[in-house]
Amino acid sequence: MLSKILRRGALTLMGTWLALSAVPAWAQPPSTKPAPTTEAASSSQPTDYVVGPQDVLFITSYDQADLSGKFVIEADGTFTFPLVGRIKAGGLTLRQLEAEVKKQLREAEFFKNPQITVAVDTYKSQKIFVVGEVRSPGPYPLSGDMTLVEAIARAGSTLPTASGEAVIVHPARSGVSGPTLPTEDPEANTVRVDLRDLQNGNFSQNAALRDGDTIFIPRAESVYVFGQVKSPGAYALQQKDTSVLQALSLAGGVTDRGSTSRIRIVRIVNGEKKEFSVKLADLVRPGDTIIVAERFF
C-alpha cells in the first residue's frame, strides 16, 4: 500500500512539474502548499528520517490527549516533553525517537504501554539546494524521502533555457551551508539524470536526495537558425541528438520561399570556420549556424 501511495505521489508531482513547464513564470500562482496534516505525516513519513535542531515535531498521545502537540527541537538537539522533561532527539530517526519517548514514559511509571506516534510537522534542520535553469533557485527544506522530481517541482520547474539534464551533487563532507557545483568538490559523488526519461514516466532515475545535496540544472547550449525560416534566432538544444529538421521546427519551420534542399551549416571546427550542405536528418552540434537558402523558383 505504501509503495502505491508513493508512486501516486510521484506521478502527481511529475504532472505538476510538466504543467508548470508549459506556463509562463508570470502566470504561475504563488506557492500555497499547506503543511501536511498529522494523519498524513504519521502514515506516510519515512521513519528513517534523522531529526535535528529547528525541526518541529508533532507527537500524538493516544493515552492522554493533552500530551499531544508540537515540540520544537532546540539548538542542543533536545526538547521538553510533559511528565518526563528533556529528551535528546537530535541524531535519532523518527522510529528511534518514538521508542525513546515511550521508554521514558514507562520508566517514569506514567503508562505501562504508552501509545504515541512521532511525526515531523515542519522540516528545518536539513536542506537541499536547487540551482541553475529553474524558476525559483535556492535552498529548500529536505522533507523526508524527497526525490529529484519533487525538488524540481518545488523550484517551480525548469526554464525553457534548461538543458535536458540534471546534475545531482552529493558532497563528500556533511554540514555544507551552500550549493556545491560539480567542479567545486572533486570528492563529491556526481550523478547525471536525463530529465526526458523522467518526463516520459521512467522513475528509475528519480534519485532520492539527502542533506546537503545540490541539484544543478545546466543551461542548454544553443543553435542558430537564419535565412528562410519563420522565426530566425538562437534556440536552446534541450536534447542530445537534435536533427536539422528539429532545429528548423524550433524556428517555426521553413517559409514558403525557403528550400529544404538548400540548407547549409556553418560550424567552427578546431578554431576554423567551415561551411557544408546538410540534409534534414543530419544532426546538429551546439554552436552550429543553420542557414536556409531561398528557392530558385
C-alpha positions in Angstrom: 0.0 0.0 0.0 2.8 2.4 0.9 4.5 1.8 -2.5 1.3 2.6 -4.3 0.9 5.9 -2.3 4.5 6.9 -3.0 4.2 6.1 -6.7 0.9 8.0 -6.9 2.6 11.0 -5.2 5.5 10.9 -7.6 3.1 10.8 -10.6 1.2 13.8 -9.2 4.4 15.8 -8.7 5.5 15.0 -12.2 2.2 16.2 -13.6 2.6 19.4 -11.6 6.1 19.8 -13.0 5.0 19.3 -16.6 2.1 21.6 -16.2 4.3 24.4 -14.7 6.8 23.9 -17.5 4.2 24.9 -20.0 3.0 28.1 -18.1 5.0 31.4 -18.3 6.6 32.4 -15.0 4.5 35.5 -14.7 1.3 33.4 -15.0 2.1 31.0 -12.2 0.3 31.5 -8.8 2.5 31.7 -5.7 3.0 28.5 -3.8 0.2 27.8 -1.4 1.2 24.3 -0.4 -0.2 23.6 3.0 1.6 21.8 5.7 0.8 18.1 5.9 -1.8 17.0 8.4 -0.8 15.0 11.4 -2.6 11.9 10.0 -0.8 12.2 6.6 2.5 12.8 8.3 2.3 9.8 10.6 1.2 7.4 7.9 3.4 8.4 5.0 6.6 9.9 6.6 9.7 7.8 6.4 10.6 6.5 9.8 14.4 6.7 9.0 14.4 10.5 8.7 17.0 11.8 11.2 15.7 14.8 13.1 17.8 17.8 14.1 17.7 21.3 15.5 14.8 23.6 14.5 12.7 20.6 13.3 9.2 20.9 14.6 7.8 17.5 15.8 4.1 16.6 16.2 3.7 14.0 18.9 0.3 12.3 19.3 -0.6 10.5 22.5 -3.5 8.1 22.4 -3.4 7.5 26.1 -3.8 11.2 27.2 -4.9 13.7 24.6 -3.4 16.8 26.4 0.1 15.3 25.9 -0.3 15.7 22.1 1.1 18.8 20.4 4.0 20.4 18.6 7.5 20.4 20.0 10.5 22.3 18.6 13.9 20.7 18.8 16.3 23.3 20.2 19.9 24.0 19.2 21.3 21.4 21.5 19.1 18.7 19.9 16.7 18.3 22.8 13.1 19.2 23.5 10.9 19.2 26.6 8.0 16.7 26.8 5.4 16.8 29.6 5.8 14.5 32.5 9.4 13.4 31.6 11.3 16.7 30.9 14.2 16.9 28.5 14.5 14.3 25.8 17.5 14.0 23.5 16.2 13.9 19.9 19.0 15.2 17.6 20.6 12.4 15.6 17.7 10.0 16.1 15.4 8.7 13.5 11.6 9.1 14.0 11.3 5.5 14.9 14.2 5.7 17.4 12.7 8.9 18.9 9.3 7.3 19.3 10.9 4.4 21.1 12.8 6.8 23.4 9.7 8.8 24.4 7.8 5.5 25.1 10.8 4.3 27.2 10.9 7.4 29.3 7.2 7.4 29.9 7.4 3.7 31.0 10.4 4.4 33.3 8.6 7.3 34.9 5.7 4.9 35.6 3.0 7.0 34.0 2.0 4.4 31.4 2.7 0.7 31.2 2.5 0.6 27.4 2.4 4.2 26.0 0.7 4.6 22.7 2.3 7.5 20.8 3.4 8.5 17.3 6.1 10.9 16.4 6.0 12.8 13.1 7.7 15.9 11.6 5.4 18.9 11.4 8.0 21.2 9.9 11.3 20.3 8.3 14.0 22.8 9.1 17.2 21.0 10.1 18.1 19.5 6.7 18.1 21.2 3.3 19.0 20.7 -0.3 19.9 23.3 -3.0 18.4 23.7 -6.4 20.4 26.0 -8.8 20.7 26.7 -12.5 17.9 27.0 -15.0 14.9 26.7 -12.7 12.2 29.3 -12.0 13.0 29.7 -8.2 16.6 28.6 -7.4 17.6 28.4 -3.8 17.7 26.2 -0.7 14.7 24.0 0.2 14.0 22.0 3.4 14.7 18.3 2.9 11.3 16.8 3.7 11.6 13.1 4.4 12.2 11.0 1.4 12.3 13.9 -1.1 13.3 12.9 -4.6 14.7 14.7 -7.7 11.2 15.2 -9.2 9.8 16.8 -6.0 12.9 19.1 -5.7 12.5 20.4 -9.2 8.7 20.9 -8.8 9.3 22.9 -5.6 11.8 25.1 -7.5 9.0 26.0 -9.9 10.1 23.6 -12.8 12.8 24.1 -15.3 13.1 27.1 -17.6 12.9 27.0 -21.4 16.7 27.6 -21.5 17.4 24.5 -19.4 19.2 21.5 -20.9 17.6 18.1 -20.7 19.8 17.0 -17.9 20.0 17.4 -14.1 23.3 17.0 -12.2 23.0 15.8 -8.6 26.0 16.6 -6.4 26.3 14.5 -3.2 29.0 16.4 -1.3 31.8 14.4 0.4 31.5 16.5 3.6 28.5 17.0 5.7 27.0 20.2 7.0 27.5 22.3 3.9 26.0 25.8 4.1 25.5 26.4 0.4 25.2 24.8 -3.0 28.1 22.6 -4.3 28.7 22.8 -8.1 30.1 19.7 -9.9 33.5 21.3 -10.3 33.9 22.5 -6.7 34.2 19.2 -4.9 36.4 16.6 -6.6 35.5 14.0 -4.0 31.7 14.5 -4.4 29.6 11.8 -5.9 28.0 13.3 -9.0 25.0 11.7 -10.7 23.6 12.9 -14.1 20.0 12.3 -14.8 18.2 12.6 -18.2 15.1 14.7 -17.4 13.3 13.5 -20.6 13.3 10.0 -19.2 11.6 11.3 -16.0 9.1 13.3 -18.1 8.3 10.1 -20.0 7.5 8.3 -16.8 10.7 6.4 -16.2 11.1 6.9 -12.5 14.2 4.6 -12.1 16.3 7.8 -12.3 14.2 9.6 -9.8 17.0 9.7 -7.3 16.4 10.1 -3.5 18.1 13.1 -2.0 20.0 13.6 1.2 21.0 16.6 3.4 23.3 19.0 1.6 22.7 17.7 -1.9 22.8 20.2 -4.8 20.6 19.8 -7.9 22.2 21.7 -10.8 20.2 22.3 -14.0 22.7 23.4 -16.7 21.8 25.9 -19.4 21.2 24.3 -22.7 23.7 25.1 -25.5 22.3 26.9 -28.5 22.0 26.5 -32.2 21.4 29.5 -34.5 18.8 29.4 -37.3 18.7 32.0 -40.1 17.6 32.5 -43.6 14.2 31.5 -44.9 12.6 30.4 -41.6 9.6 32.0 -39.9 11.4 32.9 -36.6 15.1 33.2 -37.0 17.3 33.4 -33.9 19.1 31.4 -31.3 17.4 28.3 -29.8 18.3 26.0 -26.9 19.2 22.4 -27.6 17.3 20.5 -25.0 18.1 17.1 -26.2 21.4 15.4 -27.2 20.5 14.2 -30.7 18.8 17.1 -32.5 18.4 16.9 -36.2 18.4 19.7 -38.7 14.6 19.2 -39.1 14.0 19.5 -35.4 16.2 22.6 -35.2 14.2 24.2 -38.1 10.9 23.4 -36.2 12.2 25.4 -33.2 12.4 28.4 -35.6 8.8 27.9 -36.8 9.7 25.9 -39.9 10.8 26.9 -43.4 8.9 29.7 -45.1 7.1 29.3 -48.5 10.2 30.8 -50.2 12.7 28.5 -48.4 14.3 25.4 -49.9 14.7 22.3 -47.7 17.3 21.0 -50.3 19.5 24.1 -49.9 20.4 24.1 -46.3 23.9 24.7 -45.1 25.6 24.7 -41.7 28.4 27.0 -40.6 30.4 25.2 -37.9 33.6 26.0 -36.0 36.0 23.0 -36.2 39.3 23.2 -34.4 39.1 27.0 -34.4 38.3 27.2 -38.1 35.0 28.2 -39.7 33.7 25.5 -42.1 30.6 25.5 -44.2 28.8 22.5 -45.7 25.5 21.3 -47.0 23.3 19.1 -44.9 20.1 17.1 -45.1 17.1 17.3 -42.8 18.0 14.1 -41.0 21.6 15.2 -40.2 22.4 16.0 -36.6 23.4 19.5 -35.5 26.0 20.4 -32.9 26.0 23.1 -30.2 27.1 26.4 -31.7 26.1 25.5 -35.3 24.5 28.2 -37.5 21.9 26.8 -39.9 21.1 28.8 -43.0 18.1 28.0 -45.2 18.5 29.4 -48.7 15.8 30.7 -50.9 14.2 28.6 -53.6 15.4 29.0 -57.3 11.8 29.4 -58.4 
